[in-house]
Amino acid sequence: MKEEEIIEAVYKAALDHINSVVPAKRIDDLDIVVSIDNNEISIDITLVTDRGEEIDQRTVDEALKMALEKADDLMKKS
């Protein structure tokens, strides 16, 4: 699997998780950056909603976990 495909799949996993937890109308800012450098994947998620910082951080942590699981799975296959 190409790096671009892995990045896209990991990005989608994080986005899908966030969208399943947070209604779109409550999201003020969402930024997901996924990159691969020397077979190391890096995922950075910024989420701002009207739900509060603590809840947003929990959602980001859960999305990171989902994205990292997807990344590990895909990196093993490639």
DRENLOVEX-104280 format. One line per 10 residues: number of its first residue (from 1); their letters; for each residue x, y, z of N, C-alpha, C, O. Coordinates in steps of 0.02 Angstrom, whole numbers, plus 50000, padded with zeros to 5 digits. Layout:
NUM	A	X,Y,Z,X,Y,Z,X,Y,Z,X,Y,Z ~ ... .
END
This chain:
1	MKEEEIIEAV	50042,49941,50000,50000,50000,50000,50045,50062,50000,50094,50065,50037 ~ 50028,50111,49960,50067,50172,49954,50058,50216,50016,50007,50212,50050 ~ 50108,50258,50029,50103,50304,50086,50042,50348,50082,50009,50360,50132 ~ 50026,50372,50022,49968,50416,50013,49904,50381,50033,49859,50411,50063 ~ 49898,50317,50015,49838,50278,50032,49833,50268,50108,49779,50271,50137 ~ 49890,50256,50140,49891,50247,50213,49871,50312,50246,49830,50312,50292 ~ 49900,50368,50224,49884,50433,50253,49810,50448,50246,49778,50471,50293 ~ 49782,50435,50186,49711,50447,50175,49667,50403,50220,49618,50428,50248 ~ 49684,50340,50227,49645,50295,50268,49648,50314,50342,49597,50310,50377 ~ 49706,50334,50366,49714,50354,50436,49676,50419,50448,49643,50426,50500 .
11	YKAALDHINS	49682,50466,50402,49645,50529,50407,49570,50515,50411,49535,50543,50453 ~ 49546,50471,50367,49475,50455,50365,49452,50421,50430,49397,50434,50454 ~ 49494,50378,50458,49476,50345,50521,49467,50396,50577,49419,50392,50615 ~ 49512,50445,50581,49506,50497,50632,49444,50540,50620,49406,50554,50666 ~ 49435,50561,50557,49378,50604,50540,49312,50568,50552,49265,50597,50580 ~ 49307,50505,50532,49246,50467,50542,49229,50461,50616,49171,50466,50635 ~ 49280,50449,50657,49267,50443,50729,49240,50509,50757,49191,50510,50794 ~ 49273,50564,50740,49251,50629,50765,49180,50644,50742,49139,50668,50781 ~ 49167,50632,50678,49100,50645,50652,49046,50600,50682,48988,50619,50684 ~ 49066,50542,50707,49017,50497,50738,49001,50519,50810,48951,50498,50838 .
21	VVPAKRIDDL	49045,50560,50839,49037,50581,50908,49011,50653,50914,48973,50668,50960 ~ 49033,50695,50869,49017,50767,50873,48974,50787,50813,48994,50778,50756 ~ 48915,50816,50826,48875,50842,50770,48913,50898,50734,48945,50940,50766 ~ 48910,50898,50668,48948,50946,50628,48934,51019,50648,48978,51061,50646 ~ 48872,51033,50667,48855,51102,50685,48888,51126,50749,48890,51186,50763 ~ 48915,51080,50788,48948,51099,50851,49023,51108,50842,49057,51131,50889 ~ 49050,51091,50784,49122,51097,50772,49137,51167,50747,49113,51189,50695 ~ 49179,51202,50785,49202,51269,50766,49266,51265,50725,49276,51305,50679 ~ 49310,51217,50741,49373,51209,50706,49394,51136,50710,49392,51106,50764 ~ 49415,51108,50654,49441,51040,50653,49498,51037,50603,49491,51056,50545 .
31	DIVVSIDNNE	49555,51013,50627,49613,51006,50585,49646,50939,50600,49662,50924,50657 ~ 49654,50898,50548,49686,50833,50555,49745,50831,50507,49736,50841,50447 ~ 49804,50818,50534,49864,50813,50492,49896,50745,50504,49911,50726,50560 ~ 49905,50709,50449,49936,50643,50452,49997,50644,50406,49992,50666,50349 ~ 50053,50620,50431,50113,50616,50390,50153,50553,50407,50147,50525,50462 ~ 50194,50533,50360,50238,50475,50370,50309,50497,50355,50322,50527,50303 ~ 50354,50482,50401,50425,50498,50392,50466,50440,50418,50463,50423,50477 ~ 50504,50409,50375,50545,50351,50393,50504,50296,50425,50523,50267,50476 ~ 50447,50280,50395,50401,50228,50419,50371,50243,50488,50344,50198,50520 ~ 50376,50305,50510,50344,50327,50572,50285,50371,50554,50293,50420,50516 .
41	ISIDITLVTD	50228,50355,50580,50168,50395,50564,50158,50447,50619,50166,50433,50678 ~ 50139,50506,50597,50126,50561,50644,50055,50585,50631,50035,50597,50574 ~ 50016,50592,50685,49947,50615,50680,49937,50672,50728,49952,50666,50788 ~ 49913,50728,50703,49899,50786,50744,49827,50808,50732,49807,50820,50675 ~ 49789,50812,50786,49718,50830,50780,49704,50890,50824,49722,50890,50883 ~ 49672,50940,50795,49649,50998,50833,49573,51000,50825,49546,51000,50770 ~ 49538,51002,50881,49465,51004,50881,49442,51058,50929,49462,51059,50987 ~ 49399,51102,50904,49369,51154,50946,49293,51151,50934,49270,51157,50878 ~ 49256,51141,50989,49183,51140,50985,49155,51183,51041,49192,51215,51078 ~ 49090,51183,51046,49058,51219,51100,49046,51174,51161,49011,51193,51208 .
51	RGEEIDQRTV	49076,51114,51160,49064,51065,51214,49113,51072,51272,49103,51042,51325 ~ 49165,51110,51263,49214,51118,51317,49279,51083,51301,49280,51032,51266 ~ 49333,51111,51327,49400,51087,51312,49413,51015,51335,49444,50976,51298 ~ 49389,50997,51393,49400,50930,51419,49366,50877,51376,49396,50825,51361 ~ 49305,50889,51356,49269,50842,51313,49301,50838,51245,49308,50784,51216 ~ 49322,50896,51218,49356,50897,51153,49420,50855,51156,49435,50818,51110 ~ 49458,50862,51211,49521,50825,51217,49508,50750,51220,49545,50711,51191 ~ 49455,50730,51256,49438,50659,51259,49421,50633,51189,49441,50578,51170 ~ 49383,50672,51151,49365,50653,51083,49427,50647,51039,49433,50600,51000 ~ 49474,50694,51045,49537,50692,51008,49576,50630,51027,49603,50596,50984 .
61	DEALKMALEK	49580,50615,51092,49617,50556,51114,49588,50492,51085,49624,50447,51064 ~ 49521,50487,51085,49488,50429,51056,49501,50424,50981,49514,50370,50954 ~ 49497,50481,50946,49509,50482,50874,49582,50462,50859,49595,50426,50811 ~ 49628,50486,50900,49699,50467,50891,49707,50392,50900,49744,50360,50861 ~ 49675,50364,50949,49679,50292,50961,49654,50254,50900,49686,50206,50878 ~ 49596,50274,50874,49567,50240,50816,49614,50247,50756,49626,50198,50720 ~ 49640,50307,50745,49684,50319,50688,49749,50280,50694,49774,50253,50644 ~ 49777,50277,50754,49839,50239,50764,49829,50164,50754,49872,50130,50727 ~ 49771,50139,50775,49756,50068,50764,49752,50054,50689,49779,50004,50665 ~ 49720,50099,50652,49715,50092,50580,49784,50096,50549,49801,50056,50505 .
71	ADDLMKKS	49825,50143,50571,49893,50151,50545,49935,50088,50557,49969,50064,50512 ~ 49932,50062,50618,49970,50002,50634,49949,49944,50590,49992,49907,50564 ~ 49884,49936,50580,49858,49882,50539,49883,49889,50466,49906,49841,50436 ~ 49878,49950,50440,49899,49961,50370,49974,49957,50361,49998,49932,50310 ~ 50013,49981,50409,50086,49979,50404,50111,49907,50406,50161,49891,50373 ~ 50077,49864,50443,50096,49793,50446,50084,49759,50378,50122,49715,50358 ~ 50032,49781,50343,50013,49751,50280,50057,49775,50222,50061,49743,50170 ~ 50090,49832,50232,50130,49859,50176,50204,49841,50181,50243,49860,50138 .
END
